Amino acid sequence: MKTILALIAVLCLAPAPARGADTDTKTLRVFIFAGQSNMVGTHSRVEHIRRFPPFVGLDKPQKNILLSYNLGRETKQTSNGWIDLQTTGDYFGPELSFARRVSQNIEAPIAIIKCAAGGTALGDDWNPDEPGGFKLYPLALELVRSSLRDLDQKKIAYRIEGFMWHQGENDMFSKEFKPVYARNLSNFLASWRRDLKTPHLRFYIGELCTKTIWGMDNRDNMHAIRTAQKAVADADPLADYVPTSHDAVEIGGDAGLHYHYGTLGQLEHGVNYADAYLRTVGKLPATDRPLKVWPYAKGSPVKLFILAGHRNMEGERAFTEDLKTMAGQAALAADNVNIAFKYSLGGGYKTSNGWEPLGPAGFYDTFGPELSFGRALQAKVPGNIAIAKFTHSGSQMNDWTPQGTTAKDCNLYAPFTAFIKESIRELEAKGHTVELAGIFYHVGENDTAFNPYRREAAKWLQSTVNQSRRDLALPSLKWHVSQQPPPVEEGLAKTDITAHLAAIAAADSAFIHRKVFDLPPQQEKLVLNTAGIIKLGESLAKSYLDRP
């Protein structure tokens, strides 16, 4: 690794001159998108866009934004020049939501040049020096150059503003390419800057999504690529590492696991790149939700409830907009200033600014079970209640164990327990005595759908529970563990995870196993929709009310 980092340091450029306020609103900002299948948009479906309220309308052309593209391997799909930004046939990539998000926050016009092909490697197809396979580096370079020539001919002033890169899944399978990914990526960045004569071109390197099945059955391979990407971004002042593991993933056949983002994930993927870019140019919209008046009397006791978990605890597919059309649920969309709420979502991708009012706080106008959980408790529990939520929907249950895994950047036990201690300290600093009312944990959805993990899940969870009680000095700390119906596909049924969890509960009176098997009908496996998330929150609250 020292050798790789030394090489990166040699190849990296000096920092670009500091940007002042950008008053140029006329020059076209050109963004390059490149990579493999998760950049192409494989398994996204245009007709499904309307299912996701924050992204409605993106199936229509964005006539104020230009697009030029070349996609695919043996069979190419091309725009043949500049067109209005639109879906590429019946699928799309992150460019749609990226463009809308950026154009809503900067005044200058934008354009996108995209070249991507599934199943391609940086060490081969994208190799600038010795392109092999489908020779995508020279293909992409010519696409960019020809697209820019068209702008020159039309006398359109432009500047290349950023390069979005999402790739690495193929290199992780290669014994030749995986160990040198950092060196190859650094050379890739330097080659583009050289060949486009843009020495200060900024790159945005997308994380390989750990929520996919590859985050389990190829955990070490993915960790190797992520480590290399982070090394390049850390060493290069003009490269940003963009987390994406909290994004949605396509729900596949069998047990539901997949290895592509799919429709919702691609829409969120684009927002990640947009926000990373907007942050670098000082245009990222503020999202503060201040708790203007502290809701608890000075010196009064506070019951603190900790919510924790993965995809459904984060609220992957529960949208605030849905609440408006659901009987009796519209009020959940409003901030509840009587309950203090603190959160760390996506493994720290989004965190609260101290304590905020309880309300929708997800990444993409989404929310988790905390809203209905808080409402149900407030109606029944006397005194003050506060809620602190720690989630990472791209994690698996072994990431939460005290021992962690070899994918060290995914280890969550230490930050999770630190988050709990910090929440307690902050309330105590305000003069309150704090009762940790319990940890409310929803069993990892992916873990129940992959048999090697399903066999170990209960054991992993028990180790987390036991160590947390020691580290928090609360030997009788209650863990309310909720579980949705596990997938029953062939090959999974031989491991009865429900029985494994029930056995822990039978031996541990402070381990409350809550089977949430009365969920409303769900469209997809593993993930709950808005109605399901509301039901989950109510069930968790009932678990406490039954066993305070």
N, C-alpha and C positions, 0 to 999 in steps of 0.2 A: 504493500500500500504506500510506503514512503516513496518508492520509486515512481509510482503512478502520480502521486501528488506533486513530486518534484517536476515531472514532465508537464503536468497541468500548469504549474506555476510558470514554467518557461514559455508555454504556448499562450498563456492568457495575456491580455492587453492591459495597459494602464487604464484606470477608471476614466469613463467619459467625463467631459466637462459637466459640471453641475448644471441642471436645467433650471432656468428661472421660470417666471410665469410665462406660459406659452400663449401669446396673443394672436398667433397665426390661426385663423379659422377658415382659410381658403385652401391651403395645400392638402391634397389628398393623402391620407394616411394608409399605407399599404401594409397588410399583414400577411405573412406566409404561414400556412398550415401544412405540416408534413408528418408522416409516420406510417404505422401499419393499421391493422383492422380496426382498432379502437379509435383511430383518427378517421378512417374511412367512414365509419358509422355502421359497421356490419351488425345486423339483427335489429337495427332501429326500424320503426314502421311509421311512415308519414301519417297514416290514418289514425294512429294512436295519440298523436300530439294533443288532440282536443280533449283527451281524458285528464290532462294535467293542467289545472287552472292557471298557474303562473305563466304558462307557455302557450296559451291559446292564441291562435293567429299565426304562429310561426310556420304553419304549413303553406302559407301564402307568400308570394314573392315580396321581397323588401326592395322596392323600386328605387330607393335612394342610395343603395349600396351595390357596388360592383363585385362580380365574382368571375374568376377564371380558374378552370380546374382540369386535371388529368388524373383519373382514378383507375385502379385495377392493375392486374398483372397481364395474363395472356390476352384478355379482352379488355380493351381500354374504353372508358367512358370519358368523353371530353366535352368541354363547353364550346370549343372552337372559337376562342376569343372571349371578350368580355360580355357578360350578360347580367341581368338583375340577379341579385342574390336569391336563391331558391333551393328547394330540395333537389337532390341529384337522383331523379327517378323516384322510386318508392322508398328511399332511405335518405339519411342525412348524417352529418357529423356535428361537431361542436360549433361550427361556424355560424349556425343560425342564431342561437341564443347569445353567442359572443357578440355578434354584430349588433343585435338589438340593444344589449346591455351597454356596449361602448357608445353607440350612437345616441343613447339617451343621456349620456353623461359628458360628452365632449361636443363642441360645436362644429369641428372640422368634418368633412366627408371622409368615408372610409371605403376600402376595397380589400378583397381577400383573394389570394392566389393559393390554391390547394393542390398538393400532389401527394397521394397516399395509396398504398397497396397492402392488402393483408398478407400475412405470412412472409414478411421480408425482414432481413437482418441488417443491422448497422455494419457488421463486419464484412458484409458481402454486397448486397444490393445497394446499400446507401454509402458504400465506401468511396470517399472522394478520390483516393489515389489509385485504387485498383477495383473499379466497380465490376461486380460479377452479377450472376443471376439475372434479374430484370433491369439492372443498370439504372437504378432510380436516381442516383445523384445527378448524373448528366441530364437525365430526363427532366428532373425537377428544375435544375439550373436553366435549361433551355426554356422551360415553361415560364419561369420568372422573367428571364430576359426578353422573351417574345412579348409577354404581357406588358412589360414596361415600355418596350418599343412602341406598342400600340398607343400607350398614353403619350409618349413623346410625339408621335405623329399627329395625335389629336390636340397637341399643345396643352396638355393637362399637367399642371405642376403637381409633383408628388414627392413623398419621401418614404423610404422603407422604415416602418415603425417598430416592427417586432416579428419574431419567428416563434411559432408555437409547435412544439415537438412532443409527440406521444408515441413511444416505440420502446422495445426492449424484450418483449415476450419471446421473440424468436431467438435472440442472442442468448437468453438464459438456458436454452436447451443445448447450446453448443459448447463442448469442452474447449474449443479453440477461441470462441468469441467472448464467452462469459468472463474469463479472467482479465481481459483487456478492454472491457466495455468503457471504463473511464477514459483510457487513453484514446480509444476510437471516437468517443463522444467529444472530447476536447478538440481533437483534430477536425471533426465534423464542423464544429462551431467556427474554428479558425479558418477552415476552407471556405465556408460561406461568406465570412467577412472579407476574405481576400478576393474571392471570385466576384462578389457583388460590389467590391470597393466601398464597403460600409464598415470601417474598423470599429465603430461603436454600436453595431447592431446588437440589440438585446434579445436574448433567448428565454423562453418560458418552457421549462422541462416538466412535463406531466408525470406524476407518480403512477406506477403500475398499481392497479386497483387490487387491494388485498381482500376485498369483499367477494371476489370471484372464487370459483372452485380452485383456481391456481393459487390463491392465498392459503389454501390448505394442503393440496397434494403437491404443490411446488413451492412451498414456503421458503426453503433455503435458497432456491434459484432466484425467486423474486427478490429476496432480501439482498442477494449479491448485486443485482442490477440497481435496486434502489440505493444501496450504499455507494455504488459507482456514480450514479446520477447526482446524489447529494454532494459527493466529493468534488465533482466538476462545478456544481453551483456554488459551493462554499469557496472554491478557489478562484472563480471567475466573477469579477464584480458586475459583469453584464449578463449574468445568467441567474434566473430565479427558478427554484424548485417549487412546483405547484401541487399541493396535496389533492388527491382525487378519490381516496379510498372510502370517503363518506358518501360518495355518489351512489345513486341507485344502480342496480345491476339487473339485466334482463332475467326474467324468470323462465327457465328452460323446462324441458320435459323431465320425466322421471321424478326425482325429489325436488326439483326446482332450481338447482344450482346451474350456473352458467359462467362463461368466461368473457362475455362482452357486456358493455354498458347497456345496450338496448336503447329504447326510446327515451324514457325518463332520464336515464344516466347520461345520455349524450346531451340532452338539454341542460342538465346541471354541469356537465363537463365544460361546456362553453362558458357558463357563468364563472367557473373557477378561473379560466384563462382571462376573461374580461376583468374580473376583480383584481387579479394579479397585475395586469397592465395598468388599470386605473389607479392602483396603489402607487405604482412607480412614477406616474405623472401627476400625483396629488389630486386625483379626481374621484376617488372612491367615495361614494355617498356615506354620510354618517348614519349609524344605526343605533345610536344610544337610546335606551329606554330608562330614563332615570326614575328612581323611587324618590319623589320630591319630598315627601313627608314620611318619616320613619313610623311604621304602623303600630309599634308596641310601646306601652308605657315604660318609662325609665325604671329599671330595676325589676321588671316583671319577668317571670319564667317563660321560656320558649321551648316548644317541642320541635325538634329538627328531624325532618324526614329525608332520607337519602334515597334517591332513585338512581338506578344504574342498569346498564345493559347494552344492547346491540341495536339491530335494525329497527325493531318496533318500539323500543324504549326511546330511540332517537326520533321516531315518527317519520320514517322514510316516505310513506305514501299517504299521510294525513294532511290535508290542505285546509288552511284557514278559510279560503273562499267557500269550501263545501259547507261550512257551518251555517252560512246564511240561508241555505235551502233545507236545513234539517230541523224538524220540529223540536223546539225547546233547547236548541244548542247555540243559537246565535250569540248569546251572552258570553260564551266561552272565548269569542274572538276579542273581547274587550279586556284590557289590563285590569287585574284585581289588585288594587293598591293596599289591600288589607293582609296580603300574604307576601312576604319577602321571598324572592326567588333568585337563586344563584346557579350558574351552570357552566359546564365545560363539555362541548359537543365535538364529535369527530376526533377524539383524542387530543383536544386542544385547538382544533381548527377554528372554532368559534367559542368565545368565552364571554360571560357577562361582564359588564363594567361594575364590579362590586355586586351589590344586591339590587335587583330590579323588581318591579311589580310582576306577579305571576301573570303570564300571558304568552301568546305565540312568539317563539323566539328561534324557530328552526332556520336552517340555511336558506330555504327557497319557499318562504311563506308556508312553512310546515310547522307542526307542533307534535308533541308526544303526549303520553297519558297523564302528564302532570296537571293538565287543565281540569279534566274531569275528576282526577284524584283529589286535587285541592278543593274543588267545589264540594265533593262528597264529604270530605273531612270537616270542612268549615261548617257544614250544616249540623254536624253531630259532635264534634270535639270541642269542649269548652277551652277557653284560653287562647294563647298565641300559638300559631303554627308557622313554620318556615320550611321551605323545600329547597334542597340542593340536588342537582342532577348531574351525573357524570356518565357520559356515553361515548362509545366509538362503534359505529355500525360496520366499520371495516375490520373489526376485531373478531377473534374466536375465543372460546372459553379458556383455552390454555394461555392466552395472552394476559389473562387476569390473575393467573396463579402467582404465588410468591416466587417460585423458581423461574417463571417465565419460559421463554424458548430461545432457540438460537437466533431467531429474528428479533434482535434486541431492540430495534427501533419500534417494535410493536408491544413491548412489555408495559403493562398498565398498572400492575399492583401498586408500585411505589407512588406514581402520580395520583392514583385513586385514593389511597389512604391519606396522602398529603392533602388532597382536596377536602376530605372530610375533616381533618384536624384544623385546616385553615378556616373552614366554615364555622366550626365551633369557636375558634379563637376570635373571629370577627364578631360573632354575636356576644361573646363574653366581654370583648372590649367595649361594647356598647352598654355594658352594665347588666346583661341578662345572665341568669343561670340557665344552662342548656341541658335539656334531656334529649339524648340521641334516641329517638322513638323507634328506630329500626332502619334497616337497609332493605329496600324493595327492588329486587333484581329479577329481570325477565330472562329466562333461559335463552342462550344463543340459538338463533334460528338456523344458521348454517350448520352448527354443530349437530343438530338433530337430523340433518339431511345427508350426512357423509359418515358412513359407518365407522371408519377408523376413529373419528372424533366422537361419534355417538357412544361408542363403547367406553370412552374415557371421560366423558363430560361430567358425570356425577362425581367422580373422583377428583377431577380438577376443581370443581366448584367447592367441594368439601374442604380441600386444602386452602382455598381462598377464604372461606368462612372461618375456619379455625385460626388461621394466622391473623386475620383482621381483628378477631376478638382479643388476641394477645397484644397486637400492636396498638390497639385503641384502649387497652386496659379495661375492657368490658367483657368479662367471660360469659355473661348471659345475654350478650347483644343479640337481638332478634333479627333474623334474616327471613323476610317474606319472599319466597321464591315462586314466581308465577311461571306457568308453562302453558303454551297453546298446544292444540293437538299436533303431535309429531307426524311427519310424513310416514305413510304406511307402504311405500313402494317395496317391491321385491328386493331382498337383500338388506333392507333396513329392519324389518319386523323381528328378525332374530335377536336384536338388541332392544330390550324393553326399557327405554330410558325413563318412562313414567314410573315403573317399578323401582328402578335404581334411586330415583329422587324420593319416592315414598319411603324407601328403606332408611334413608338418612333422617327423614322427618320422624320416623317411628323411634329412632334411637336418640334423637336430639329434640327436646321439647321447645327449644328456641329456634328451630328450623321449621318454618311453616311452609308447607308445600301447597300452593294454590293452583289447582287445575282450572284453567280458563278454557273450558271446552264448550261453552255455550255462546260462542262468538256469533255475530250476524254473518250471513253468507259472504264469503270473500271471493274476489275475482281471480286471485292468483295464490299460488302456494307460497308459504313462508312469510310473506309480508301482509300486514293488515292495512285496510283502507281506513278512511276517516271514522266511519262508524265502529270499526273494530278497535281502533285506538281509544276512542271514548269508552267503549266497554271495558277495555283492559284497565284503564285508570279507575273506573268504578269498582272493578273486581279487586284491585290492589287495595283500595280504600276499605272495602268490606273485609278483606283479610285482616287489616289492622283493627277495625271495629269489632270483629269477632274475637280477636286475640291481641288486645292492646298491651 
